[in-house]
Amino acid sequence: MDRITRHRNWGLHVAVAVAVALVSVIAATDWSPWPSRWPAFVALGLLTLAYVTYGWRGYDEPRAAAAFVPLLVVVALVLPAVVPSTAFVQSVLFPVAWCQVERIRTAVWVSVAIGIASGVGLQIASGPDALAGTIIIEAISVLGACALGLWISRIARLSDERRRLIEQLEATQQSLAEANRAAGVTSERERLARELHDTVAQDLAGIVMLTERARADLAADRPDRLGERLAVLEESARTALEESRVLVAAGAAGVASDRLGAALHRLGERFTRETGIPVVVHAPDCPLDRDAQVVLLRVGQEALANVRAHARAASARVALHVDGPRTVLRVEDDGVGFDADAPTAGHGLRGLRDRLALAGGTCVVRSAPGTGTVVEASVPTGAEPSLQSAPAQPTATGAAR
């Protein structure tokens, strides 16, 4: 039972109790054409007993209402027949009947029955001389009861519709919240997968490569190179550890307080130390927010990882510049290249495009066998550019694998 229905029922309980008390006083003190008034008190007693035992359930249970509503008609007949002034009990009988009968048509017929019963009772007490007045009074009472009942029923239907809409809205909101939570979990998993692929996984791949080279130096009896190999290996391990800690802290590893340009220079220096492939970096600071800087840094990491794994290049170049309303990062190499139109099985290129799409950016990959590789990514600058556009880059082609 909703709150509005519960308050309505309690109001009717109080109204019935007050009406029974007043009618009892009037039945005992007011004029009656009969020498004995016991039928009125019997009717009031039956009404009270029936209401207390099962009648109050009729507001919610049709079977209880079917047993209680006929008693209302009987009471409407007996009380005015014994004491005419008790006919005002209709003011309570009408709303009780309307609240216990489900169908409006049935409630109208019950109201008519109560009005007729009360009119008959008044005629029994007052005689045929009061017929015209009785008809007018009862007609007005029935019409007023039906009008009020129709109005209240309309309000009750609107209230029920509103309650159902609120329940549906709450259910929809709950479903939407669950969907948002699931989408958030999925999005966070995808973000962590991209971060791990672009940071820790690449660091570990570099560590494996350095370890293989150190083992080869040891097998070839070149101990003079082991010191440098171990130093780079230690630096790579420390970097992987630091990036892991940043990811655990729900951050984005790579871009420190000295911004994207410095991070790209560090990336190029480290790549050169790990692979021996010289990398030229031209990356002044750009007016980008931190998220856009992280996206472009990941593009540079992935592109250089592809150079290390696939390109067999002799050199690489990283350039960052502002091109109108967008900031562009270009990574190119002079390696063996590949067919950029052929589908690839790796996750690197797909991850780059996902990152750039989330940041409102684009990724262009140009490559052909034997001509090198170019990866060009751009994101909205988001502020008034403070850099001049970089000079035109070579027209080599390339791709991220």
N, C-alpha and C positions, 0 to 999 in steps of 0.2 A: 504494500500500500504506500502510495506516495504521500508527501507531506500535506499537500492541499486536500486530498481526499480524507486524510486522517483528521485534519482540522474541521472539515465539513461535518464529519460524523460526530465529532465531539460537540459541535454546535447544535446538531439535531438532538443529541442525548440531553443536553441542557434544556433545549426548547420543550421537549416532551415532558421532562420532569417539572418544569415551571408550569406548563399548561395543565398537567394533571393536578398540581397543587391548587391552582386558581379555580379550575372547574370544580374541584372538591368543595372549596369554600362557597362558591356560588350555588352549587347544587344543594348545599345544606342551609343556605340563608335566603336565597331569592324565591320569587313567587313560583308556585307550581299548581297546576289545576288538579292535581291528584293528592289524596290524603296521605299517601306513602311515597317515599322517594327511593326506596331500596333498589329499583331497577337501575337508576342512575349510578348508584354506588357499586352495584354489581358490574356494570359496564366499565366503570373506571378501574375496578379491581382487576377484571380480566385483561383490560388494555395494559395496565401496569405489569401484571404477571407475565403476559405474553411478550411484552417488549423486553423485560429483563431476562427472560429465559432464552428466547430465540429471535425475537423481533429485531433486535439490534444487528443481528447477523445478516438481515435481509438487504443491507446496503451493499454487501459483497457476495452473498449467496442467493441465487435465484430460487432455490427450493424453500429457504426460510422466508423469502419475500412472498412466495406464492401462498404460504400458510398464514402470513401475517396481514397482508393487504385486505382480504375479505373482512377481517375483524374491524378494520378502519371504517368500512361501510356500515357495519352493524352499530358501532359506537356513534357514528354520525346520525343514525336513525334514533337510537334509544335516548341519548342525552337531551336533544331538543324536545322530544316527546314528553319527557318528564319535567324538565326545567327549561323553558324556551330560551332563556338568556345564555345557556351553555352552548348555543349554536356557534359561538365564536371559536369553538374548538377546531372548526374547519381550518383556521389559519395555521394550525400545526399539522392536521391530517393531510392537507394538500401537499406540502413539501415533502413529508415523509413518504407519501405514495409516489411522488415523482422521483425521489432518490432511490426507491426500491424497485421500481419497474424499469426494465431495460429499454423497451420499445416506446417511442414517443406516442404512437397511435394508441397503444394499450394504456399509457399514462393518461391520455385525454379521456378515454372511456372510463377509467377509474375515477377521474375527477368529476365527470358527469354523474357517475353512480353515487359518489359522496354527496354531490349537490342535490340530487334527487332524494337520497335518503334523508338528508337534513331537512329538505323542504317538506317531505312527508311527515317527519317528526314534528315540525312546526305546525303543520296543519292538524295533526292529532291533538296538539296542545292548545292551539288557538281557534280551531274551527274554520268553517268555510268563509267567514267574513274577512279573514286575513289572506285569502288566496292570492290576490293581485300583488300585495306587498311581498308575500313569500316568493312568488315567481320572480319578481324584479330583483330581490335580494340574492336569491340563489343563482339567477342568471349572471348577475354581476360578479358574484363570488367565483363561479365556474370559469367565466371568461377571464377574469383577473388571474385565477390560478393557472389556467392554460397558458396565458401570455407570459406570466412570470416563469412557468416551468419551461416553456420553449426557449426563453432567453437564457435561463440558467443552464439548460441542456446544451445550448450553443456554446456558452462559455466553457462548459465542461469538456465538450469535444475539442475546442481550440486548445484547452489546457492539456488534454491528452495528446493531441498532435504535437504541441510544443514539447511535451515531455519526451515523446518518442524521437523527435528531431534532436533534442539535446542528447538522448542516449546514443543515437546514431552518430552524432557529432563526436561525442566522447569516445565511442568505439573507433571511429575513423581517426581521431587524433592519436589514440593509443596505437593503432596499426601503423600510422604514419611515423610515430616516434620509434616504433620497433624497426620499421624499414630504414629510418634514418640512422638508427644505431647500427643495424647490419651494414648499411652502406658506409658508415664511418669506419667500422671494423675492416671492411674490405678495402676501403681507400687507404687506411693506415697500413694494412698488410702490403698493398701495392707500393706505397711510398717506401716502406722499409726494404722491400725487395729491390726497388730501384737504388736506394741509398747503398745497400749492401753490395749490389752488383757494381756500382760506380766507384765505390771507395774501398771497402775491406777486401772484396773479392779481387780487385785489381792489385791492391797492395800484396795480397797473398800470392797472386800470380807472379808479381815482380820478385818476391822473396824466393819462390821456387826457381825462377830463372837465375837469380843470383847464386843460389845454392848449387845449381847445376854447373854454372861457370866456375865457382870456387872449387868444386870437385874435379872439374876438368883441369884447372890450374894445378891442383894438388897431384893429379895423376900424371901431368906432363912435367912435374918437378919445376914449377914456376912459383916458388914461395914468395917472391917479391910482389906478386899481384894479390896475394891473399889478404894482406892488410887492408888494401883499398876495398876489396870485395866485402870483407867482414864489416868495415865501417859503413858501407852503403847498405849492407844487409841489416845491420843494427838500426840504422836510421829508418829504413823501410818498416821494420818491425815496430819501432816506436811510433811511427806515423799511423800504422794500422791500429795499434793499441789506443792511441789518442782518438782516432776517428770512431772506434768502437765505443769508447766512453761517451763521446758526443752523441752518438746515435742512441745509446741507452738513456741518456738524459733528454731524449726527445728533441734534439736539435738537428741542425743540418751541418754535417762535417765539411770542412774544407775552407770556408771563407772566414778568415779571422778579422780582427778589428782593422787591419790594414787593407781591406777591401779586395775587389776582384783582381785588379792589375797585379798586385803583389802575389796573390795566390797563383795566378797563371805563370808568373816568372818562377816561382818555387816549383811549380809543376814541370816546367820545361827543364830547369836545372836538374831536378831529380830524375826525370826521364833520360836525360843525357848521361848521367852518372850510372844509371841502371843498365842502359842498353848500348851506350857508346854512340848513339845516333845524335848528331848535333841538332838542336832545336833553337831556332831564332824566334824570340818572343817580342812582339810589339804590342804592349797592352797598357796604355795609360788608364787612369781612373775614369770611370764613366758615371753619370748621374742615374744610378739604378738603385732600387730598393734591394734589400738583402735576398728576398726570394728569387728575384730575377738574376742576381749575381750567382746564387747557388746553381740555378738552372744552367747558366752559361759555363760555369766551372765544370759541371757534370758533362756538358757537351765536349769540352776540351779533354777531360779525362778519358771519356769513351773513345773519342777520335784518336788520341795518342795510344790508347790500349790496342786499337785496331791496327795502328801503324806497327806496334811492337809484335802483334800476333800474326799479321797477315801480309803487310806491305812489302817487307824486305827492302825498305827504303834506305837511302844514303843520307838523307836530311829531311827535316820537317820545319814548318813555319806556322806560328800562331799569331794572329793579328786581331786586335779588338779595336773597333772604331764606331763612331756615330754616323749613321746615314739618314739624315732627316729626322723623322720622328721615331726611328728604330735604332737600336744598338745591335751591331753585327759582330759575331765571332766567326772567324774563318780559320780553319785548320787544313793545311795541305801538305802533301808529301810527294816525293818523286819515286815512289815505289812501283810495284808491278801492276797496280790497279786491278779492276775486276769489272764485270758487267753489272752496272747499277740497276738495270731493268730486271735482272734475274732475282727470284725470291731467295731470301736468306733464312737459315734456320736459327740464327742467334737471336738473343733478346736485346742486344745493345741498341740497334737502330729503332726498334719499336719502343723501347724505354725512353730514348731521346725524344721521339715524337710525342709520346704521352706527356713527358715533362713540359715540353714547349707548348703543347696544346693547352695545358692547365695554366700556363703563364701568358697565353695569348700570342705565342710565338710561332715561328715556322722553321722548318729544316729542309734545306736543299742539298742533295747529294749528287755529285757528278763524278763519273769515273768511266774508264774504258781500259781494256787490257793493254798494259805497257805504257800508259800515259800518266800514271799517278792518280792521286785521290784528293778531292776537295770536299770538305764538309762545311757548310755555311749555315749558321743558325742566327736568327734574329728575334729580339723581343722588343716590346714597346719601351721607349726610353723613360717615359713617365715623368720627365722634368725637362726644363729648358737645357738643351745640350750645351756642355761647356767645352766640347772637343771639336776640332776640325775633322772633317771626313778624311779618312786615310787615303793615300793615293791608290790608284787602280791596282788590283792584284793581278798576278799572272793568271792566265786562262787555263791552268791545268784542271783536270777533272778528277773526281774521286768520290768515295762513299764510306759510310760507317757500316761495318758488317753486323 
